Amino acid sequence: MLAIGSAVGGSALYYLTIVYTLSYAPTELGIPQRSVLAAISAGAVVAALVMVPFARWADRVGRRPVMVYGMAGSVVWALPMFGSLSTRNIWLITVAFIIGQVLQIMTFSPMAAFMAELFPARLRYTGASAAFILANTIGGGFAPLVASWLTTLWESPLVLGVYVSMLCLVSLVCVVKLPETRDEEFDVRES
């Protein structure tokens, strides 16, 4: 359950940024879809550039510290990131989305190693994949549906930031409760 919880926040952040915002911002806020796509794409390019450095950093200092920094940053940054949509200023939105996607990739760069290291060899593949798939289903799969419902109740993109912040807080607590396994020896054979 902690492994699933460790990834729900990042999944929600990713899917609301990449999928939901692309339709929400043009239809509800009148921001040209081309501009929103450019902001999301700029964030994706920067995130791709920092993915390997964050993964290497996690190899040096541990998975948990890198993920904790990314998740704590996401808890704080989700509100201003989605709040930037209210300004309708594409430059501000682009900067906000770049920072948001960098924080999300900071949590997901070490995620594969982190998840795999949580389980013994005989359960590693099933445990890691099931945890990650369930986290993406709960955090990301339902995120657009929940976001649509929330934005009909509160006509402000700030509600998206509150929702993502709450899920990232859940992930932060789960990551903190899980062990750091970077320096442990793993037996690849069944015992």
C-alpha positions as CSV (number, residue, x, y, z in Angstrom):
1,M,0.0,0.0,0.0
2,L,2.9,2.4,0.8
3,A,4.4,1.6,-2.6
4,I,1.2,2.5,-4.3
5,G,0.8,5.6,-2.3
6,S,4.3,6.7,-3.1
7,A,3.4,7.2,-6.8
8,V,-0.2,8.5,-6.8
9,G,0.8,12.2,-6.4
10,G,3.3,12.2,-9.3
11,S,0.8,10.3,-11.5
12,A,-2.0,12.9,-10.8
13,L,0.4,15.7,-11.4
14,Y,1.5,14.2,-14.7
15,Y,-1.9,13.4,-16.1
16,L,-3.5,16.6,-15.0
17,T,-0.7,18.6,-16.6
18,I,-0.3,16.6,-19.8
19,V,-3.9,15.5,-20.5
20,Y,-6.5,17.5,-18.5
21,T,-5.0,20.9,-18.9
22,L,-4.8,20.5,-22.6
23,S,-8.6,20.5,-22.9
24,Y,-9.5,22.4,-19.7
25,A,-7.5,25.6,-20.4
26,P,-8.9,26.2,-23.9
27,T,-12.5,25.3,-23.2
28,E,-12.9,26.7,-19.7
29,L,-10.4,29.5,-19.6
30,G,-10.1,30.6,-23.2
31,I,-6.4,30.0,-23.5
32,P,-5.5,29.0,-27.0
33,Q,-4.8,25.2,-27.2
34,R,-1.7,25.9,-29.2
35,S,-0.3,28.0,-26.4
36,V,-1.1,25.4,-23.7
37,L,0.5,22.7,-25.9
38,A,3.6,24.8,-26.2
39,A,3.8,25.3,-22.4
40,I,3.3,21.5,-21.8
41,S,5.9,20.7,-24.5
42,A,8.5,23.1,-23.0
43,G,8.0,21.4,-19.7
44,A,8.4,18.0,-21.2
45,V,11.6,18.9,-23.0
46,V,13.2,20.3,-19.8
47,A,11.9,17.3,-17.8
48,A,13.5,14.9,-20.4
49,L,16.8,16.8,-20.1
50,V,16.9,16.5,-16.3
51,M,15.7,12.9,-16.0
52,V,19.1,11.2,-16.2
53,P,20.8,13.7,-13.9
54,F,18.1,13.2,-11.3
55,A,18.4,9.4,-11.7
56,R,22.2,9.6,-11.2
57,W,21.8,11.9,-8.2
58,A,19.4,9.2,-6.7
59,D,22.1,6.6,-7.3
60,R,24.6,8.7,-5.4
61,V,22.5,9.9,-2.5
62,G,19.6,7.5,-2.4
63,R,16.2,7.2,-4.0
64,R,14.2,8.6,-1.0
65,P,16.0,11.9,-0.6
66,V,15.5,12.8,-4.3
67,M,11.9,11.7,-4.3
68,V,11.2,13.5,-1.0
69,Y,12.6,16.8,-2.5
70,G,10.5,16.4,-5.7
71,M,7.4,15.4,-3.8
72,A,7.7,18.2,-1.2
73,G,8.3,20.6,-4.0
74,S,5.2,19.3,-5.8
75,V,3.1,19.7,-2.6
76,V,4.1,23.4,-2.5
77,W,4.2,24.1,-6.3
78,A,0.9,22.5,-7.4
79,L,-1.1,25.5,-6.2
80,P,0.9,28.2,-8.0
81,M,1.3,26.0,-11.1
82,F,-2.3,25.4,-11.7
83,G,-3.1,28.9,-10.4
84,S,-1.0,30.3,-13.2
85,L,-3.7,29.3,-15.6
86,S,-5.9,32.0,-14.1
87,T,-3.5,34.7,-15.3
88,R,-3.9,33.5,-18.9
89,N,-0.3,34.7,-19.4
90,I,1.3,32.0,-21.5
91,W,4.9,32.9,-20.4
92,L,4.0,32.6,-16.7
93,I,2.1,29.4,-17.4
94,T,5.1,28.0,-19.3
95,V,7.5,28.7,-16.5
96,A,5.1,27.3,-13.9
97,F,4.6,24.1,-16.0
98,I,8.3,23.7,-16.6
99,I,8.9,23.8,-12.8
100,G,6.0,21.4,-12.2
101,Q,7.2,18.9,-14.7
102,V,10.7,19.0,-13.4
103,L,9.5,18.3,-9.9
104,Q,7.4,15.4,-11.2
105,I,10.3,13.9,-13.0
106,M,12.4,14.3,-9.9
107,T,10.1,11.9,-8.1
108,F,9.7,9.5,-11.1
109,S,13.4,9.3,-12.2
110,P,14.3,7.0,-9.3
111,M,10.8,5.4,-9.1
112,A,11.6,2.2,-11.0
113,A,14.6,1.4,-8.9
114,F,12.8,2.4,-5.7
115,M,9.8,0.2,-6.4
116,A,11.9,-2.8,-7.4
117,E,14.1,-2.5,-4.4
118,L,11.1,-2.7,-2.0
119,F,10.3,-6.3,-2.9
120,P,12.3,-9.5,-2.4
121,A,13.5,-11.3,-5.6
122,R,10.6,-13.7,-5.8
123,L,8.0,-10.9,-5.7
124,R,10.0,-8.1,-7.3
125,Y,8.5,-8.0,-10.8
126,T,4.9,-8.5,-9.6
127,G,5.2,-6.2,-6.6
128,A,6.8,-3.3,-8.4
129,S,4.7,-3.5,-11.5
130,A,1.4,-4.0,-9.6
131,A,2.2,-1.1,-7.2
132,F,3.1,1.2,-10.1
133,I,0.1,0.3,-12.3
134,L,-2.3,0.7,-9.3
135,A,-0.7,4.1,-8.4
136,N,-1.1,5.3,-12.0
137,T,-4.7,4.0,-12.1
138,I,-5.7,5.7,-8.8
139,G,-3.6,8.8,-9.1
140,G,-3.5,9.4,-12.9
141,G,-6.4,7.4,-14.3
142,F,-9.1,8.9,-12.2
143,A,-7.5,12.4,-12.0
144,P,-9.2,13.9,-15.1
145,L,-12.6,12.6,-13.9
146,V,-12.0,14.0,-10.4
147,A,-10.7,17.3,-11.8
148,S,-13.7,17.7,-14.0
149,W,-16.0,17.2,-11.1
150,L,-14.0,19.6,-8.9
151,T,-13.9,22.4,-11.5
152,T,-17.7,22.2,-11.9
153,L,-18.0,22.8,-8.1
154,W,-15.3,25.5,-7.9
155,E,-14.8,27.5,-11.1
156,S,-11.1,28.0,-10.5
157,P,-8.0,26.1,-11.6
158,L,-6.7,26.6,-8.0
159,V,-8.9,23.6,-7.1
160,L,-6.7,21.5,-9.3
161,G,-3.6,22.6,-7.4
162,V,-5.3,21.7,-4.1
163,Y,-6.2,18.3,-5.4
164,V,-2.7,17.6,-6.7
165,S,-1.1,19.0,-3.5
166,M,-3.2,16.6,-1.4
167,L,-2.2,13.6,-3.4
168,C,1.4,14.6,-3.5
169,L,1.3,15.0,0.3
170,V,0.0,11.4,0.5
171,S,2.9,10.3,-1.7
172,L,5.4,12.3,0.4
173,V,4.2,10.5,3.6
174,C,4.4,7.1,1.9
175,V,7.9,7.7,0.6
176,V,9.1,8.9,4.0
177,K,7.6,5.7,5.7
178,L,9.3,3.4,3.2
179,P,12.9,2.3,3.7
180,E,15.9,3.6,1.7
181,T,17.3,0.5,-0.1
182,R,20.1,2.1,-2.2
183,D,23.0,0.5,-0.3
184,E,21.4,-2.9,0.4
185,E,22.7,-6.1,-1.3
186,F,20.0,-7.9,-3.3
187,D,20.0,-11.6,-4.0
188,V,18.7,-12.2,-7.5
189,R,18.1,-15.9,-6.8
190,E,15.2,-17.4,-4.8
191,S,16.2,-18.3,-1.3
